[in-house]
Amino acid sequence: MIVTPAPRLKQVITEIWKPLALLFVWDVIVTVTYFTVPFRAPSLPLTLFGSVLALFLGFRSNSAYQRWWEGRSLWGLMINASRNLARQARNYLPDDGGRDLKRTIVLRQIAYVNALRCQLRRQPADDEVLRFLSRGEADFALARVNIANGIVDGTGRRIEIARSNGWIDTIQQASMESVLIDIANAQGGMERLKNTPLPVQYRFVPTVFTHLFCVLLPIGLVETLGVATPLGSTLAGLMFLAVLAIGDDLVDPFANAVHDLPLCSMCRTIEIDLLQAIGDAPPEPLKPDSRGVLW
């Protein structure tokens, strides 16, 4: 996620120079043809076309942003649930006999959020899990198709072991299980966003109409703007192409790109809070890179 007040000029140019160059070349071709070949440019209702297209793009951009914000809200719930689970493990489990289990539950939750991050970004999760859990502790989860869900399942089993050993009562177990339910619900919402793209109509129709509008734009403006058509048409088309690109950037909040949610940073936040909850030394928070991007 770009956290600077405005994107760097180099980043903006990198993303838009190709469609911008093609649009400018087409505008120049139309302008040169108009002045070299005698013809009358057709009168096009560009205002009507542009208004309808703006409605399409605005609706699409709003839908994409809602997905992005829902992803951020779900990760906010995950951060809070992780803190609650660590606090319950620390306060409920006794020091005599349950000290190791406290640490195990905390480390499992840190491994869980990192595994979930990798799954959402379509990256291998094994190494991230083994950074926090031993091979024997992680084997059950690593053998599952959904590694993150396997870790939560294993944490629930350990909470049941604590109850059977008399370290917590049934009320405390139910309280911890309710937090695991919140975690599982948040994961399910994230997987829904990741695995369910916008309907093809939302993606295909605005894209086709935007490019068609950019093709017609210089034809409708050349009689009015004359030699300034390449400049005016390119700037006007750029506005619509930029809005189209915004929707593409926000539609998948969990992709590993500069516009997506900073999952690494949020996982580090969870790691810091949970390690501090059990008295361990935490790592430093992640900071934006040289481009102003927080991953």
C-alpha positions in Angstrom: 0.0 0.0 0.0 1.3 3.4 -0.9 1.5 5.4 2.3 3.0 8.7 1.0 0.6 11.7 0.5 0.8 11.2 -3.3 2.3 8.6 -5.5 5.8 9.3 -6.9 5.8 10.6 -10.4 8.0 7.7 -11.6 5.4 5.2 -10.2 2.5 7.1 -12.0 4.4 7.2 -15.3 5.3 3.5 -15.0 1.6 2.5 -14.7 0.0 4.8 -17.4 2.7 5.4 -20.0 1.6 2.6 -22.3 -2.1 3.4 -22.7 -1.2 7.1 -22.7 1.3 6.7 -25.5 -1.2 4.6 -27.6 -3.9 7.2 -27.1 -1.6 10.1 -28.1 -0.5 8.3 -31.2 -4.1 7.7 -32.2 -4.9 11.4 -31.6 -2.1 12.5 -33.8 -3.2 10.1 -36.6 -6.7 11.5 -36.5 -5.5 15.1 -36.4 -3.0 14.7 -39.3 -5.7 12.9 -41.3 -8.2 15.7 -40.7 -5.8 18.3 -42.0 -4.4 16.3 -45.0 -7.5 14.5 -46.2 -10.6 16.7 -46.8 -13.4 15.3 -44.7 -15.9 16.5 -42.3 -15.7 14.9 -38.9 -19.0 13.4 -37.7 -20.7 15.1 -34.9 -20.6 12.8 -31.9 -22.6 13.2 -28.6 -19.4 13.0 -26.6 -21.0 14.6 -23.6 -23.7 11.9 -23.5 -21.2 9.1 -24.1 -18.9 10.5 -21.4 -21.7 10.9 -18.8 -22.8 7.3 -19.3 -19.3 6.0 -19.1 -18.6 8.0 -16.0 -21.6 6.3 -14.3 -20.2 2.9 -15.3 -16.7 3.7 -14.1 -17.9 5.3 -10.9 -20.1 2.3 -10.0 -17.2 -0.1 -10.8 -14.7 1.9 -8.8 -17.0 2.0 -5.8 -17.5 -1.7 -6.0 -13.7 -2.3 -6.1 -13.1 0.1 -3.1 -15.8 -1.7 -1.1 -13.9 -4.9 -1.6 -10.7 -3.3 -0.6 -12.2 -1.8 2.5 -13.9 -5.0 3.5 -10.6 -6.7 3.3 -9.1 -4.1 5.6 -12.0 -4.4 8.0 -11.6 -8.2 8.2 -7.9 -7.8 8.9 -8.7 -5.3 11.6 -11.0 -8.0 13.2 -8.1 -10.5 12.9 -5.7 -8.2 14.7 -8.2 -7.7 17.6 -9.1 -11.4 17.8 -5.4 -12.3 17.9 -4.8 -9.9 20.8 -7.9 -11.3 22.6 -6.6 -14.9 22.2 -3.2 -14.0 23.5 -4.7 -12.2 26.5 -7.0 -15.1 27.4 -4.2 -17.6 27.1 -2.0 -15.4 29.4 -4.7 -14.8 32.0 -6.6 -18.1 32.0 -3.8 -20.7 31.8 -1.9 -21.2 35.1 1.9 -20.7 35.4 2.2 -24.1 36.9 1.9 -26.6 34.0 0.4 -24.2 31.5 3.3 -21.9 30.9 4.5 -23.7 27.8 0.9 -23.9 26.5 0.6 -20.1 26.8 3.6 -19.6 24.6 2.5 -22.3 22.2 -0.9 -20.7 21.6 0.7 -17.3 21.0 3.3 -18.6 18.6 0.6 -20.6 16.8 -1.5 -17.5 16.3 1.5 -15.6 14.9 2.2 -18.5 12.6 -1.4 -18.6 11.6 -1.7 -15.0 10.4 1.5 -15.3 8.4 0.3 -18.5 6.8 -3.0 -16.8 6.0 -1.1 -13.9 4.4 0.8 -16.3 2.2 -2.4 -18.2 1.2 -4.2 -15.0 0.2 -1.2 -13.9 -1.8 -0.8 -17.3 -3.4 2.7 -17.8 -1.9 4.2 -20.9 -0.2 3.4 -20.8 3.5 5.6 -23.6 4.9 8.6 -21.5 5.6 6.6 -18.8 7.3 4.9 -21.4 9.6 8.3 -23.0 10.5 9.7 -19.6 11.5 7.5 -19.8 14.6 6.6 -23.5 15.1 8.8 -26.6 15.3 8.5 -29.3 12.7 6.5 -31.5 15.0 4.3 -28.7 16.2 3.5 -27.7 12.6 3.2 -31.1 10.9 -0.5 -31.4 11.4 -1.2 -28.0 9.8 1.3 -28.4 7.0 -0.3 -31.7 5.9 -3.6 -29.8 5.3 -4.7 -28.2 2.1 -5.7 -25.1 4.0 -2.6 -24.6 6.3 -4.0 -21.6 8.1 -7.2 -23.5 9.0 -5.1 -26.4 10.2 -3.3 -24.2 12.6 -6.5 -22.8 14.1 -7.9 -26.4 14.4 -4.7 -27.4 16.3 -5.1 -24.4 18.6 -8.6 -25.5 19.4 -7.3 -29.0 20.2 -4.8 -27.5 22.6 -7.5 -25.5 24.4 -9.4 -28.7 24.9 -6.3 -30.3 26.3 -6.0 -27.4 28.8 -9.6 -28.0 29.9 -9.2 -31.8 30.2 -6.1 -31.1 32.4 -8.1 -28.8 34.6 -6.1 -25.7 33.7 -9.2 -23.9 32.5 -12.9 -24.5 33.1 -15.7 -24.9 30.5 -16.6 -21.2 30.7 -13.1 -20.1 29.9 -12.9 -22.7 27.2 -16.1 -21.4 25.6 -14.7 -17.8 25.8 -11.5 -18.9 23.9 -13.5 -20.9 21.4 -15.6 -17.8 20.6 -12.4 -16.0 19.7 -11.4 -18.9 17.4 -14.9 -18.6 15.8 -14.3 -14.9 15.1 -10.9 -15.8 13.6 -12.4 -18.5 11.4 -15.2 -16.1 10.3 -12.7 -13.4 9.3 -10.6 -15.9 7.4 -13.8 -17.1 5.6 -14.6 -13.5 4.6 -11.0 -13.0 3.2 -11.2 -16.2 1.2 -14.5 -15.2 -0.2 -13.1 -11.9 -1.4 -10.0 -13.7 -2.9 -11.9 -16.4 -4.6 -14.9 -14.4 -5.9 -13.8 -11.8 -8.4 -16.1 -9.0 -9.6 -18.7 -10.4 -12.1 -17.4 -10.4 -15.7 -19.9 -7.7 -16.7 -18.3 -5.3 -14.2 -14.9 -6.0 -15.6 -15.6 -6.4 -19.3 -18.2 -3.7 -20.1 -16.5 -0.7 -18.6 -13.2 -1.7 -20.1 -14.6 -2.0 -23.6 -16.6 1.2 -23.3 -13.6 3.2 -22.0 -11.4 2.2 -24.9 -14.2 2.8 -27.4 -14.7 6.3 -26.0 -11.0 7.0 -26.3 -11.1 5.9 -29.9 -14.0 8.2 -30.7 -12.8 11.1 -28.6 -10.4 12.7 -31.1 -12.8 12.2 -34.0 -15.4 14.3 -32.1 -13.0 16.9 -31.0 -10.8 17.5 -34.0 -13.0 20.2 -35.6 -13.2 22.1 -32.3 -9.6 21.8 -31.1 -7.8 21.6 -34.4 -4.0 21.1 -33.9 -4.6 20.9 -30.1 -6.6 17.8 -30.5 -3.7 15.4 -29.4 -3.2 17.3 -26.2 -6.9 17.8 -25.3 -8.0 14.4 -26.3 -5.1 12.6 -24.5 -5.8 14.5 -21.3 -9.5 13.8 -21.4 -8.9 10.1 -22.2 -6.3 9.9 -19.5 -8.9 10.8 -16.9 -11.2 7.9 -17.9 -8.2 5.4 -18.2 -7.0 6.4 -14.7 -10.4 5.7 -13.2 -10.5 2.4 -15.0 -7.0 1.6 -13.6 -8.1 2.5 -10.1 -10.8 -0.2 -10.2 -8.3 -2.8 -11.4 -5.8 -1.9 -8.7 -8.4 -2.2 -5.8 -10.4 -5.1 -6.9 -8.1 -7.7 -5.3 -7.0 -6.3 -1.9 -4.8 -9.4 -1.2 -2.6 -9.4 -4.2 1.1 -8.7 -3.7 1.1 -5.3 -5.4 1.8 -1.8 -4.3 -1.9 -0.8 -4.1 -3.0 -3.7 -2.0 -3.4 -4.1 1.8 -0.1 -4.1 3.7 -0.5 -7.7 5.0 3.2 -8.0 6.0 2.9 -4.9 8.2 -0.3 -6.1 9.8 1.2 -9.5 10.5 4.2 -7.8 12.1 1.8 -5.7 14.2 0.2 -8.9 15.5 3.6 -10.5 16.1 4.7 -7.5 18.2 1.5 -7.3 20.3 1.4 -11.0 21.0 5.1 -11.4 21.9 4.8 -8.5 24.2 1.7 -10.0 25.8 3.9 -13.0 27.0 6.9 -10.9 27.8 9.1 -11.8 24.8 11.2 -9.2 22.9 9.3 -8.1 19.8 10.8 -7.2 16.4 10.7 -3.7 15.0 7.6 -2.6 13.1 7.8 -2.7 9.3 8.5 0.7 7.6 7.7 1.9 4.0 10.4 1.2 1.5 12.2 3.8 -0.6 9.2 4.2 -2.9 6.8 4.9 0.0 5.2 1.4 -0.2 4.2 -0.5 2.9 4.0 -4.2 2.3 
